[in-house]
């Protein structure tokens, strides 16, 4: 579920206001102090705080609305998951995308998404 969600977020399916959100992520990460963006899909917060493009905020909102259905489609219960994070980092080898969540037992689950 986490892999599919992260992969979809950086795919051509994430098209808002006549542009692909994935095309904006490298530049936004490059402007970040740690070359990283972290999106909390549980509350829509982006770290580090900054003045991000409206299309990114719209996209996050759309994906937050869709997330419970996505979780359900994978046979999981959304109320049992929290702290669903998407991390986009620029590293020497290119990009690193990590999607994680915590389940109701306090166990963190993490996957790497290859773009």
RODO-2510 file (C-alpha; in nm, 4 decimals, decimal comma):
residues 115
     n   res          X          Y          Z
     1     x     0,0000     0,0000     0,0000
     2     x     0,2733     0,2472     0,0954
     3     x     0,4762     0,1725    -0,2164
     4     x     0,1771     0,2117    -0,4466
     5     x     0,0764     0,5365    -0,2780
     6     x     0,4245     0,6870    -0,3049
     7     x     0,4713     0,5703    -0,6609
     8     x     0,1353     0,7184    -0,7618
     9     x     0,2199     1,0501    -0,5959
    10     x     0,5312     1,0915    -0,8137
    11     x     0,3661     0,9542    -1,1266
    12     x     0,1927     1,1219    -1,4188
    13     x    -0,1338     1,0672    -1,2290
    14     x    -0,0444     1,3631    -1,0078
    15     x    -0,1296     1,6439    -1,2499
    16     x    -0,2611     1,9675    -1,0992
    17     x    -0,3131     2,3101    -1,2575
    18     x    -0,1653     2,2060    -1,5928
    19     x     0,1570     2,0696    -1,4474
    20     x     0,2968     1,7483    -1,3038
    21     x     0,3669     1,7786    -0,9329
    22     x     0,6608     1,5376    -0,9663
    23     x     0,8335     1,7897    -1,1933
    24     x     0,8309     2,0485    -0,9132
    25     x     0,9684     1,8214    -0,6393
    26     x     1,3401     1,8331    -0,7342
    27     x     1,3470     2,2128    -0,7384
    28     x     1,1522     2,2389    -0,4121
    29     x     1,3872     1,9907    -0,2442
    30     x     1,6900     2,1756    -0,3835
    31     x     1,5677     2,4914    -0,2074
    32     x     1,5286     2,3058     0,1240
    33     x     1,8125     2,3218     0,3803
    34     x     1,8516     1,9408     0,3874
    35     x     1,7551     1,8880     0,0221
    36     x     1,4427     1,7142     0,1461
    37     x     1,0675     1,7604     0,1541
    38     x     0,8574     1,5684     0,4005
    39     x     0,4800     1,5590     0,3592
    40     x     0,2594     1,4334     0,6392
    41     x    -0,0496     1,2921     0,4688
    42     x    -0,2225     1,2604     0,8052
    43     x    -0,2502     1,6386     0,8390
    44     x    -0,1145     1,7920     0,5142
    45     x     0,1891     1,9522     0,6775
    46     x     0,5018     2,0027     0,4662
    47     x     0,8446     2,0150     0,6266
    48     x     1,0388     2,2345     0,6175
    49     x     0,7753     2,5070     0,6323
    50     x     0,7955     2,7364     0,3311
    51     x     0,5832     2,9153     0,0755
    52     x     0,5135     2,6176    -0,1512
    53     x     0,3222     2,6443    -0,4800
    54     x    -0,0553     2,6262    -0,4529
    55     x    -0,0621     2,3260    -0,6858
    56     x     0,1408     2,1255    -0,4311
    57     x    -0,1092     2,2092    -0,1570
    58     x    -0,3981     2,1179    -0,3887
    59     x    -0,2315     1,7915    -0,4792
    60     x    -0,1733     1,7002    -0,1156
    61     x    -0,5374     1,7739    -0,0405
    62     x    -0,6565     1,5551    -0,3303
    63     x    -0,4322     1,2674    -0,2246
    64     x    -0,5342     1,3003     0,1409
    65     x    -0,8982     1,2688     0,0323
    66     x    -0,8162     0,9595    -0,1741
    67     x    -0,5868     0,7938     0,0818
    68     x    -0,8554     0,6184     0,2946
    69     x    -0,9992     0,4551    -0,0186
    70     x    -0,6505     0,3551    -0,1328
    71     x    -0,5809     0,1976     0,2065
    72     x    -0,9142     0,0139     0,1966
    73     x    -0,8431    -0,1119    -0,1570
    74     x    -0,5363    -0,2868    -0,0126
    75     x    -0,7459    -0,4683     0,2493
    76     x    -0,6355    -0,2438     0,5356
    77     x    -0,8279    -0,0247     0,7770
    78     x    -0,7280     0,3418     0,7574
    79     x    -0,8111     0,4067     1,1230
    80     x    -0,5357     0,1616     1,2193
    81     x    -0,2658     0,3707     1,0460
    82     x    -0,1259     0,7077     1,1439
    83     x     0,1619     0,9372     1,0637
    84     x     0,1653     0,8613     0,6924
    85     x     0,4725     1,0380     0,5560
    86     x     0,6153     1,0903     0,2096
    87     x     0,9830     1,1947     0,2016
    88     x     1,1493     1,3203    -0,1144
    89     x     1,5258     1,3647    -0,0818
    90     x     1,7989     1,4639    -0,3193
    91     x     2,1025     1,2413    -0,2672
    92     x     2,4279     1,1915    -0,4563
    93     x     2,2761     0,9054    -0,6536
    94     x     1,9719     1,1130    -0,7563
    95     x     1,6519     1,0975    -0,5576
    96     x     1,5334     0,8933    -0,2649
    97     x     1,1638     0,8530    -0,1966
    98     x     1,0543     0,6978     0,1308
    99     x     0,6938     0,6417     0,2370
   100     x     0,6204     0,5410     0,5932
   101     x     0,3414     0,5022     0,8435
   102     x     0,2837     0,3814     1,1963
   103     x     0,0254     0,1161     1,2725
   104     x    -0,2007     0,0920     1,5770
   105     x     0,0584    -0,1248     1,7541
   106     x     0,3182     0,1515     1,7271
   107     x     0,5167    -0,0313     1,4579
   108     x     0,6661     0,1879     1,1857
   109     x     0,6491     0,0571     0,8296
   110     x     0,8769     0,2073     0,5649
   111     x     0,9278     0,1480     0,1937
   112     x     1,1573     0,2947    -0,0682
   113     x     0,9975     0,3950    -0,3947
   114     x     1,2063     0,3845    -0,7100
   115     x     1,0950     0,6355    -0,9681
***
